[in-house]
Amino acid sequence: MLQKRGSKNMIAAIIIATFTSLALTGAGCKVSGQGQQSKKGVVQIFDGKTLNGWEGDATYWRAENGSLVGEITPTTLLKTNSFIVWKGGKPGDFELTCDFKITKAGNSGINYRSVAVADVPNALKGYQADIDGAHRYTGQNYEERARTTLAYRGEKVTIKPFTDPASAVREHTKNNAWLERTVTGSLGSSDELKEKIKSEDWNTCRIVAKGNRLQHYINGILMSDVTDDDKVNGKSEGMLGVQVHVGPPMRVEYKNIMLKQ
């Protein structure tokens, strides 16, 4: 009896040890998976259903069918550009990807490393990945309410150091472009790159901001590349938002907005 009882105890011990080992292995797998997800660091910043985590004028912005929709109608024409701003932080170095679709007459853009404009509701000042329905500007780097065009589509540009006060910015712009810049390379002609952008259909935008280098991609193709050596006007972090632009009635949609910091 004692021998049988000992055998039973030994079997029970083996069973318990086996289940314990399996439980620990499972827990280990779970932790490993969480670590990989954390390591990737990619966060979806728009839930596709609500405007939670975003702030803007509900006259122009809404969540609809999985998209962040900006729309101007004949009865809601704008006097100043209007942004909806992500309230989850002020990204510095980051990668942002999203899908967008815009009507032919539309004008929009994704602002980053930006600041709010005093006394102008829902306005931002800062770098912008330009987007428009005619694709005249889509892919270029335009600095909203500041140095204007930093790089046209197809350009690799270095922005020169600036020694004047920031208040003198307008004296260094001409024809809506920044004068203190040097084109250092070509990414292709503007017209050639335009052919890679789909009209009134979904396109993918990717912004890579690392240090003072700012790259804008559309559908996986590099459209503009800026190295900003201007310590007076350049920004290393700031607000993130998307725009509806003054002009005729229009509609723009953004979805799958993913941020990696």
HUGIUR-V505976 format. One record per residue. N is the residue number from 1. RES is the residue in three letters. PSI is psi in radians with two decimals (NA if undefined). Layout:
N/RES/PSI ; N/RES/PSI
//
This chain:
1/MET/-0.74 ; 2/LEU/-0.66 ; 3/GLN/-0.76 ; 4/LYS/-0.75 ; 5/ARG/-0.69 ; 6/GLY/-0.72 ; 7/SER/-0.75 ; 8/LYS/-0.73 ; 9/ASN/-0.68 ; 10/MET/-0.75 ; 11/ILE/-0.77 ; 12/ALA/-0.70 ; 13/ALA/-0.69 ; 14/ILE/-0.75 ; 15/ILE/-0.81 ; 16/ILE/-0.75 ; 17/ALA/-0.68 ; 18/THR/-0.83 ; 19/PHE/-0.64 ; 20/THR/-0.76 ; 21/SER/-0.77 ; 22/LEU/-0.72 ; 23/ALA/-0.75 ; 24/LEU/-0.68 ; 25/THR/-0.77 ; 26/GLY/-0.76 ; 27/ALA/-0.69 ; 28/GLY/-0.71 ; 29/CYS/-0.73 ; 30/LYS/-0.80 ; 31/VAL/-0.74 ; 32/SER/-0.76 ; 33/GLY/-0.73 ; 34/GLN/-0.65 ; 35/GLY/-0.72 ; 36/GLN/-0.72 ; 37/GLN/-0.75 ; 38/SER/-0.67 ; 39/LYS/-0.68 ; 40/LYS/-0.68 ; 41/GLY/0.39 ; 42/VAL/2.24 ; 43/VAL/2.32 ; 44/GLN/2.04 ; 45/ILE/-0.02 ; 46/PHE/2.17 ; 47/ASP/-0.11 ; 48/GLY/-0.08 ; 49/LYS/-0.56 ; 50/THR/3.02 ; 51/LEU/0.36 ; 52/ASN/2.28 ; 53/GLY/0.05 ; 54/TRP/2.66 ; 55/GLU/2.16 ; 56/GLY/-3.06 ; 57/ASP/2.03 ; 58/ALA/-0.19 ; 59/THR/-0.57 ; 60/TYR/-0.32 ; 61/TRP/2.45 ; 62/ARG/2.83 ; 63/ALA/2.29 ; 64/GLU/2.16 ; 65/ASN/0.74 ; 66/GLY/0.01 ; 67/SER/2.65 ; 68/LEU/1.92 ; 69/VAL/2.23 ; 70/GLY/2.24 ; 71/GLU/2.37 ; 72/ILE/2.28 ; 73/THR/2.97 ; 74/PRO/-0.41 ; 75/THR/-0.04 ; 76/THR/0.61 ; 77/LEU/2.50 ; 78/LEU/2.66 ; 79/LYS/-0.44 ; 80/THR/2.67 ; 81/ASN/2.49 ; 82/SER/2.32 ; 83/PHE/2.62 ; 84/ILE/2.28 ; 85/VAL/2.34 ; 86/TRP/2.28 ; 87/LYS/0.24 ; 88/GLY/0.05 ; 89/GLY/-3.04 ; 90/LYS/1.50 ; 91/PRO/2.49 ; 92/GLY/-1.58 ; 93/ASP/2.26 ; 94/PHE/2.93 ; 95/GLU/2.28 ; 96/LEU/2.31 ; 97/THR/2.56 ; 98/CYS/2.82 ; 99/ASP/2.50 ; 100/PHE/2.67 ; 101/LYS/2.36 ; 102/ILE/2.50 ; 103/THR/2.82 ; 104/LYS/-0.70 ; 105/ALA/0.09 ; 106/GLY/2.72 ; 107/ASN/2.18 ; 108/SER/-2.84 ; 109/GLY/2.84 ; 110/ILE/1.97 ; 111/ASN/2.52 ; 112/TYR/2.83 ; 113/ARG/0.83 ; 114/SER/2.92 ; 115/VAL/2.68 ; 116/ALA/2.59 ; 117/VAL/2.15 ; 118/ALA/2.40 ; 119/ASP/0.15 ; 120/VAL/1.92 ; 121/PRO/2.39 ; 122/ASN/0.63 ; 123/ALA/2.54 ; 124/LEU/2.67 ; 125/LYS/2.14 ; 126/GLY/-3.00 ; 127/TYR/2.53 ; 128/GLN/2.30 ; 129/ALA/1.83 ; 130/ASP/2.49 ; 131/ILE/2.27 ; 132/ASP/2.72 ; 133/GLY/-0.53 ; 134/ALA/-0.15 ; 135/HIS/0.63 ; 136/ARG/-0.59 ; 137/TYR/-0.29 ; 138/THR/2.20 ; 139/GLY/-0.32 ; 140/GLN/2.94 ; 141/ASN/1.96 ; 142/TYR/2.28 ; 143/GLU/1.85 ; 144/GLU/2.24 ; 145/ARG/0.46 ; 146/ALA/-1.97 ; 147/ARG/0.03 ; 148/THR/-2.43 ; 149/THR/2.11 ; 150/LEU/-0.65 ; 151/ALA/2.22 ; 152/TYR/2.84 ; 153/ARG/2.28 ; 154/GLY/-0.01 ; 155/GLU/2.48 ; 156/LYS/2.14 ; 157/VAL/2.51 ; 158/THR/2.18 ; 159/ILE/2.23 ; 160/LYS/2.67 ; 161/PRO/2.54 ; 162/PHE/2.27 ; 163/THR/-0.24 ; 164/ASP/2.84 ; 165/PRO/2.73 ; 166/ALA/-0.48 ; 167/SER/-0.23 ; 168/ALA/0.21 ; 169/VAL/-0.81 ; 170/ARG/-0.46 ; 171/GLU/-0.22 ; 172/HIS/0.37 ; 173/THR/2.60 ; 174/LYS/2.35 ; 175/ASN/0.71 ; 176/ASN/0.57 ; 177/ALA/2.61 ; 178/TRP/2.28 ; 179/LEU/-0.46 ; 180/GLU/1.08 ; 181/ARG/2.65 ; 182/THR/2.18 ; 183/VAL/2.03 ; 184/THR/-0.13 ; 185/GLY/2.96 ; 186/SER/2.44 ; 187/LEU/0.07 ; 188/GLY/2.85 ; 189/SER/2.67 ; 190/SER/-0.71 ; 191/ASP/-0.70 ; 192/GLU/-0.76 ; 193/LEU/-0.57 ; 194/LYS/-0.59 ; 195/GLU/-0.30 ; 196/LYS/-0.05 ; 197/ILE/2.24 ; 198/LYS/2.39 ; 199/SER/2.26 ; 200/GLU/0.69 ; 201/ASP/3.05 ; 202/TRP/2.30 ; 203/ASN/2.81 ; 204/THR/2.23 ; 205/CYS/2.43 ; 206/ARG/2.22 ; 207/ILE/2.24 ; 208/VAL/2.00 ; 209/ALA/1.97 ; 210/LYS/2.00 ; 211/GLY/-2.26 ; 212/ASN/0.29 ; 213/ARG/2.26 ; 214/LEU/2.04 ; 215/GLN/2.35 ; 216/HIS/2.16 ; 217/TYR/2.49 ; 218/ILE/2.20 ; 219/ASN/0.68 ; 220/GLY/0.05 ; 221/ILE/2.24 ; 222/LEU/2.12 ; 223/MET/-0.57 ; 224/SER/2.63 ; 225/ASP/1.94 ; 226/VAL/2.29 ; 227/THR/2.00 ; 228/ASP/1.79 ; 229/ASP/0.20 ; 230/ASP/1.79 ; 231/LYS/-0.27 ; 232/VAL/-0.84 ; 233/ASN/-0.40 ; 234/GLY/2.68 ; 235/LYS/2.52 ; 236/SER/-0.18 ; 237/GLU/2.92 ; 238/GLY/-2.97 ; 239/MET/2.71 ; 240/LEU/2.25 ; 241/GLY/2.91 ; 242/VAL/2.74 ; 243/GLN/2.55 ; 244/VAL/2.38 ; 245/HIS/2.58 ; 246/VAL/2.40 ; 247/GLY/-2.79 ; 248/PRO/2.98 ; 249/PRO/2.47 ; 250/MET/2.93 ; 251/ARG/2.35 ; 252/VAL/2.52 ; 253/GLU/2.42 ; 254/TYR/2.42 ; 255/LYS/2.94 ; 256/ASN/0.86 ; 257/ILE/1.91 ; 258/MET/2.31 ; 259/LEU/2.29 ; 260/LYS/2.16 ; 261/GLN/NA
//
